[in-house]
Amino acid sequence: MIENRVELELLSEFEKDEAVDLVDKWRFHLGFEVSELNRDKPWGAYWKIDKEQTESFLDLFFPEMKEVYKKHGLDYSPKLLLVAPNKKLSWQYHERRAEEWKVIFGTVGVKQNDFDDEPTEEKRYKAGDRVSLKNRERHRLAGKNGWGLVAEVWIHTDKERLSDEEDIVRVKDEFDRK
């Protein structure tokens, strides 16, 4: 059983390793197993939660999605994203998935639209806020003055070829990744 009583306090002055270790301990205390922890991202880190725990992940972070998940048997993949202060992911989209995000800790900025041109307008979201991203919708997640932690669920849109980490089309990237 997953307990929702474990507090998380990420101080903006934490170094990346310190922040990643703290989130990893928090994740462990919540009872989530990971299939992958990638702490090498230039913008922060991510945890792929074991797919067998998708329902528990939805219970805790996206309870409003649970009935749809059960009723339609959609294929979801749960993940946690840790975004460093003043860092941002690429301006990107995905060919084989839509995404749902819920801010767990901190404040993040999000840009999104249907075109390759990145908008200047960025919306800010705080803990408890949710963001929906359609398949092929361009988007960017950014850390603000402190660390941001986001629960993410991939909703696979191609049942024959599920989305993976390679399903990223980077339109623009500050870290010169392809």
C-alpha positions as CSV (number, residue, x, y, z in Angstrom):
1,M,0.0,0.0,0.0
2,I,1.2,3.5,-0.9
3,E,1.2,6.0,1.9
4,N,0.6,9.7,0.9
5,R,2.0,11.0,4.2
6,V,5.7,11.2,3.3
7,E,6.8,14.9,3.1
8,L,9.3,16.1,0.5
9,E,11.3,19.3,0.9
10,L,13.6,20.2,-2.0
11,L,15.5,23.3,-1.2
12,S,16.5,25.5,-4.2
13,E,20.2,25.5,-3.0
14,F,20.4,21.7,-3.2
15,E,23.0,20.4,-5.7
16,K,21.6,18.0,-8.3
17,D,22.9,14.8,-6.6
18,E,21.4,15.9,-3.3
19,A,18.0,16.6,-4.9
20,V,18.0,13.3,-6.9
21,D,18.9,11.3,-3.8
22,L,16.2,13.0,-1.8
23,V,13.5,12.3,-4.4
24,D,14.7,8.8,-4.7
25,K,14.3,8.2,-1.0
26,W,10.8,9.8,-1.1
27,R,9.9,7.6,-4.1
28,F,11.1,4.5,-2.2
29,H,9.1,5.5,1.0
30,L,6.0,5.8,-1.2
31,G,6.6,2.1,-2.2
32,F,7.4,2.7,-5.9
33,E,9.9,0.5,-7.6
34,V,11.8,1.9,-10.6
35,S,12.7,0.2,-13.9
36,E,15.1,3.1,-14.7
37,L,16.6,6.1,-12.9
38,N,18.3,8.5,-15.2
39,R,20.3,11.2,-13.3
40,D,22.3,12.2,-16.3
41,K,19.8,14.6,-17.9
42,P,21.2,18.1,-18.3
43,W,17.9,19.5,-17.0
44,G,17.6,17.1,-14.0
45,A,16.5,13.5,-13.7
46,Y,13.7,11.0,-14.3
47,W,12.4,7.8,-12.8
48,K,10.4,5.3,-14.8
49,I,8.1,3.6,-12.4
50,D,7.6,-0.1,-12.7
51,K,4.6,-0.6,-15.0
52,E,3.1,-3.1,-12.5
53,Q,2.5,-0.2,-10.2
54,T,0.6,2.0,-12.7
55,E,-2.6,1.6,-10.9
56,S,-1.0,2.6,-7.6
57,F,0.7,5.6,-9.3
58,L,-2.7,6.7,-10.7
59,D,-4.3,6.2,-7.3
60,L,-1.8,8.6,-5.7
61,F,-1.2,11.2,-8.4
62,F,-4.1,10.9,-11.0
63,P,-7.1,9.4,-9.2
64,E,-9.4,11.0,-11.8
65,M,-7.8,8.9,-14.5
66,K,-8.2,5.5,-12.7
67,E,-11.7,4.7,-14.0
68,V,-10.8,5.4,-17.6
69,Y,-7.7,3.3,-17.1
70,K,-9.7,0.3,-15.8
71,K,-12.7,0.7,-18.2
72,H,-10.7,1.1,-21.4
73,G,-7.6,-0.9,-20.5
74,L,-5.4,1.9,-21.9
75,D,-1.7,1.3,-21.8
76,Y,0.0,3.9,-19.5
77,S,3.6,4.3,-18.4
78,P,4.2,6.2,-15.1
79,K,7.2,8.4,-14.6
80,L,8.6,11.2,-12.3
81,L,10.5,14.2,-13.7
82,L,12.8,16.3,-11.6
83,V,13.6,19.7,-13.2
84,A,16.5,21.8,-11.9
85,P,16.1,25.5,-11.1
86,N,16.2,27.6,-14.2
87,K,16.7,24.6,-16.5
88,K,14.3,23.5,-19.3
89,L,13.7,20.4,-21.4
90,S,13.7,20.7,-25.2
91,W,10.9,22.2,-27.2
92,Q,9.6,18.8,-28.3
93,Y,6.7,16.5,-29.2
94,H,6.0,12.7,-29.4
95,E,4.7,10.6,-32.2
96,R,3.3,7.7,-30.2
97,R,2.0,9.2,-26.9
98,A,0.0,11.8,-25.2
99,E,1.0,12.9,-21.6
100,E,-0.6,14.0,-18.4
101,W,1.5,15.9,-15.9
102,K,0.8,16.8,-12.3
103,V,3.1,19.1,-10.4
104,I,4.1,17.4,-7.1
105,F,6.6,19.9,-5.7
106,G,7.7,23.4,-6.6
107,T,6.7,25.7,-9.5
108,V,7.3,24.9,-13.1
109,G,6.8,26.7,-16.4
110,V,5.1,25.1,-19.4
111,K,4.9,26.1,-23.0
112,Q,2.6,24.3,-25.4
113,N,1.1,24.6,-28.8
114,D,0.5,22.7,-32.1
115,F,3.3,24.4,-34.1
116,D,7.1,24.2,-34.3
117,D,7.4,27.9,-33.4
118,E,7.9,28.1,-29.7
119,P,5.5,30.6,-28.0
120,T,6.8,33.4,-25.8
121,E,4.0,32.9,-23.3
122,E,4.8,30.4,-20.5
123,K,2.1,29.3,-18.0
124,R,3.2,28.7,-14.5
125,Y,1.9,25.7,-12.5
126,K,2.3,24.9,-8.8
127,A,1.9,21.8,-6.7
128,G,-1.4,20.1,-7.4
129,D,-1.8,21.6,-10.9
130,R,-2.3,19.3,-13.9
131,V,-1.3,19.7,-17.5
132,S,-2.7,17.7,-20.4
133,L,-0.6,17.2,-23.6
134,K,-2.1,15.8,-26.8
135,N,-0.2,13.5,-29.1
136,R,2.1,15.5,-31.3
137,E,1.5,18.7,-29.3
138,R,4.7,20.7,-28.9
139,H,5.7,21.4,-25.3
140,R,8.5,22.4,-23.0
141,L,8.8,22.0,-19.2
142,A,11.0,24.4,-17.3
143,G,12.2,24.7,-13.7
144,K,11.7,28.1,-12.2
145,N,13.5,29.5,-9.1
146,G,13.6,26.1,-7.3
147,W,13.4,22.4,-8.0
148,G,10.2,21.2,-9.7
149,L,8.9,17.6,-9.4
150,V,6.3,16.4,-11.8
151,A,4.4,13.1,-12.0
152,E,4.0,12.1,-15.6
153,V,1.8,9.4,-17.3
154,W,2.4,8.4,-20.9
155,I,-0.8,7.4,-22.7
156,H,0.4,5.3,-25.6
157,T,-1.4,6.1,-28.8
158,D,0.1,3.4,-31.0
159,K,-0.9,0.0,-29.5
160,E,1.4,-1.8,-32.0
161,R,4.5,0.2,-31.2
162,L,4.4,1.6,-27.7
163,S,6.2,4.9,-27.0
164,D,9.7,4.9,-25.4
165,E,12.5,7.3,-24.6
166,E,13.4,7.5,-28.3
167,D,9.9,8.9,-29.1
168,I,11.1,12.5,-28.8
169,V,11.2,14.9,-31.7
170,R,13.3,17.8,-30.5
171,V,12.4,21.0,-32.4
172,K,14.7,23.1,-30.3
173,D,17.2,22.2,-27.6
174,E,19.6,24.3,-25.5
175,F,21.8,21.3,-24.9
176,D,22.5,20.6,-28.6
177,R,20.8,17.1,-28.5
178,K,19.4,15.7,-31.7
